[in-house]
């Protein structure tokens, strides 16, 4: 497949994303609409935040549009550079952008696709130690997995997953990487870690907090990685440059750092950024 053909396919994909956004914003709602483009991995927290905002703003309907980071970036870029129906300030189809992690927002800021100074951090994700729900005695600290322990540890692949990479980094920071090396049971991802744990291939497992909460009927969280050693993943959102209503965006960005929003996110296993700074 040559480069020109690939570009045509990418253009069609981007146009498809724009069509979805257009349909979202043109739906027949009598109330104010707030459209957030985000990562599918953040569906649960974004739905929770949307519901919380609607509870205190009954005249607003929050609409969520999900796409992968790469396709989301292409959709926004296509909208910015579209030769058909040029957008201008206050007329775009997207209000806020909420990708998985902050790398994409940084890139969008560099290209001025989001408004400078509007990024707001609202959630963090940390590593946690889990055991089968039925297990009575379990370690309460990550450090106890080191020297002298015989516990088998289910971890995600450090080559193919962020979860595995961060787990390996944590063991190194704790000084127990050599001690646990012979007791690691490597799974493909977080779901695999839980499966290996429940199938008896391991005694404990390391996953992210939200995954532990989602599977809390099957596993129990017994420890959270020390924040000074495990740099949590930060999730933020920012205002799209052509956002059609900056005031409602500011209200939503303020809401996601409110006590109500924080309680909703904590209930899903997310942490709160220190000081709620962008």
Secondary structure as UniProt FT lines:
FT   HELIX           3..26
FT   STRAND          32..38
FT   HELIX           40..42
FT   HELIX           43..56
FT   TURN            58..59
FT   STRAND          60..66
FT   HELIX           69..81
FT   TURN            89..90
FT   STRAND          96..98
FT   HELIX           103..110
FT   TURN            111..112
FT   TURN            116..117
FT   STRAND          120..125
FT   STRAND          127..132
FT   TURN            133..134
FT   HELIX           142..145
FT   TURN            147..148
FT   STRAND          153..156
FT   TURN            158..160
FT   HELIX           162..174
FT   HELIX           177..180
FT   HELIX           181..183
FT   STRAND          184..187
FT   HELIX           190..198
FT   TURN            199..200
FT   STRAND          204..208
FT   HELIX           209..214
FT   TURN            215..218
FT   STRAND          219..224
FT   TURN            227..229
FT   STRAND          233..240
FT   TURN            241..242
FT   HELIX           246..255
FT   TURN            256..257
FT   HELIX           259..267
FT   TURN            268..269
FT   HELIX           274..276
//
